[in-house]
Amino acid sequence: MLMPKESRNLKVRAKRLLWFLLFVFIFDVFICFLFFKYTNMHPVLNGFIIICITGLLYLLFLGICAKIDKRKKEKLEKTGKIDPFTKQ
């Protein structure tokens, strides 16, 4: 059973991941179109490059999300506010 705070964190992470996947999918389609239209690259190499680009973008995304979560946690600790819906 998930605690309320864990459930909320899971929803936030899922929402962030869905937005990331949407933007990366659009970006990958654009890059694939450019590769197929303007280069004579082999499709397997094209796919490998797209996978590498997506992996790097995901690592960047994870780093940014970690910084956002860290700053949010520090801000909550600094103000001294607590979440009224979680048990401590």
Secondary structure, DSSP 8 states (H G I E B T S, - for coil): ---HHHHHHHHHHHHHHHHHHHHHHHHHHHHHHHHHHH----HHHHHHHHHHHHHHHHHHHHHHHHHHHHHHHHHHHHHT---TTS--
